[in-house]
């Protein structure tokens, strides 16, 4: 079955170009030039990934991403204007998994899409074994079903948040650097700005888990090294 990708961008030339490249890679595309039209697709179609431009009239990319995260866990890649760092942070905070800055090389976007889909499928598992369940101090992660419970209460995590928490739990007791987290999740080359991406996701995870930065029960920052979950 083909992976199904949503593309939403009011710049028709960009939307058409991205569609062409992704269709050539064998993906099934649902393309829209505004977010309002895309809402019906989100509510009625089974999707595997969404690519959303931020600056759109009527309903912007932030609002659309928030709508997606109310019901769905598939990866969201946001398209941002050049140099708008605050847009990137806002998008990640609302549940986006990755961002790419305009103008961009279409092949770079294709690579990002494939990396997100690989990670999403990997962390959704394919077998019903105990290896797919991670248990730690009231925290339960089911790799197959992408479900997370904290003290028996469900946590709604984005695919990237789930991936980070899974990696830290699997490596519990060991420090995992921002560079290693970034490489495992995105498979891309790590740059200094990539650390902001990891930091935002960690902060959002802590907020959802009710964890404290100053006195953390779960995710501990090891200054100059990375993050870890104690055994």
N, C-alpha and C positions, 0 to 999 in steps of 0.2 A: 504493500500500500504506500502511495506517495505521501511524503510529509507535506502538510498543508500550512501555508504561510499567508498571514495577513499583512498587506502593505497599505499604509495610510499616509498620504502626503499631498498637500494642495499644490505643490509644484509638479505639474503633470509630467514634465520632461524627466524629472528624477524618478517619479513613480514608474513611468513606462520603462526607463532604462534598467532600474533594479528588477522589474518584472521580467524583462528580456533575459537578463543574466541568470536569474534564479530558475526560470523555466528551462533554460538551456542545461541547467544542472539537474533537471528532472523533478523539480518541486511543483506542486499544485498551488497556484497563486489566487488569492482573493484581493483585488486591488480597488482602492477607493481614494477619491480626491478630497474627501472631507470626513471628519470624525463622526458626524451624525449618521451618515449612510453606513459607516462601518459598524455602528452599534447593533444593527439588525443581524449582521453577519456574526458578530461576537456572541450574540444570544442564541443563535440558531445553528451554527456550524461547529463541528469539532475541529479545532485548530491545534497546531503543534508549536507555533511561534508567531510573534507579531513584531513588525517593524513600523515605528510610529514617529512621525515628525512632531516636534514640539510646537512650533509656531503655526497654528492653523486658526481660521476664523470660527466663530460660534462656539465650538468645543475644542479646546487645545489638547496637545498630546499628554500633558500632565493629567488632565481630567479623564481622558480616555484610558490611560494606564491605571488610574485609580478604579475606574469602572471594571476593567479586566480583572484586577486583583480582588474584587469583591467575590468572584466566583471561580477564577481559574488560576492555575499554577504554571502554565507554560511560559517559556522565556519571552521577555520583551526587550527589544533593542530600540533605543531612542536615537533619533537623528537631531543633532544640535547645531546651532550656529557657531562659527569659528570663535574660539576664545571665551565662550560663555560658560565659565566653570561653575557658576551658581546653578545653571540649568542642569548640568550633569549631576550635581549633588542632590538637587531637588528631585530629579527623576529617579535616582537610586533610592532615595528615601521613600518615595511613593511605591517602590516595588519593581522598578526596572532592573534588568540584569546586566545590561551593557549599554554603551553609547558609542556613537561614531560621529565625528565632526565633519560638517560640510565645509568645503568640497571634499569628497572622498573617492578613492578608487573603487569601482564596482567589485573588483576581485577581492579587495580587502573585506568588503561587506559580506561577500559570499563565504569567505573564510570564517568570519565571525559567526555567521548563521550556522555553518556546519559544526563549529566548536560548541556553540550553545546547544544544538540538538544532540550532539554526542554526550555532553554532560547530562542533559535532561534525561535522556534514555538510560544512561548508566546509573543514575541515582534513582530511577524508578524501578530498576531491577527486572528480572525475568523469571525468578523461581521462588517457590514458597518454602524456603529453608530458614533456619534460625540465623544464618549468616546475614540475612537481610534485616535483622532487628538488632539495634544497638540500644543497650540499657545502661544508664548511668545516673545514680543519685536522683531518682524521680523523673529523669528524662528518658523518653522512649522514642526512638526514631525507626520507622519502618521504611527501609530503602525501596521496597517494591511499590508500596502504595503511596509513598511521599507524604506519610502522615507523621506528625510529631505531637507527642503528649508531654506536658510538664505537670507533674503531680496530678495525673489523670485528667487534666484539662487540655483540650486541643490548642495547638499554636498554629496560626495561619502564617506559613513562611513562603517566601518567593523561592524559586529554584536555586538562586544563588545563595540565599541565606541558608537553605537546607543543605546545600553542598558544603558551605563553610563549616556549619555545625557538625556535619557528618565527618569531615576530614579531621576536625579537632577532637571529636570523640574517638575516632579510630586511632588517633595518635596520642590519646590521653596520657598525661605525664610527661610528654615531650613538647618542646617548643616548636611551633610551626611558623616560619617567617612569612611576612606579607608577600615576599617574592615567590615562595613556594606555593602559598595559597593561590596567588594570581595565576601562576603557571599551571597548577592542577585544574583550576576551574576554566580558565579561558584558553590556555595553551599558547598564549601570545608572549612576545618579548616584554619583559618587565621594564618600565620606566619609572622615574621618580614620582610622577603624577599618579601612577597606578596605586601607590600607597593610599592616596585619598579615597580611591574606590573601595579598597578593603576596609579602611577606617570607617567609612559611612555604613557599610554593611554590618560591621561588628557593632557599631553604635545602635543600629536599628534592631539587631538581634537582642542586644542587652535590654532595650526598651520593651520588646515583646516578651522577654523572659522575666522582666522585673529584676534584672541583675544590676548590680551596682559597680560603677567604674572604680570607686574608692575602695570598696570591700566586696569584691566579686565572689559569688558562690560558684559560678560556672566558668565564664571566660575571663582569664587573667591576662593582663598585658605585661609582657616581660620587656622592659625598656631596652631599645637597641637591638632586640632579637626577634620579637614577634608575639604570638599568642599561644596559650595552652589551656587545657582543662586538666585540673589535678586528678590524680587517680583516687 
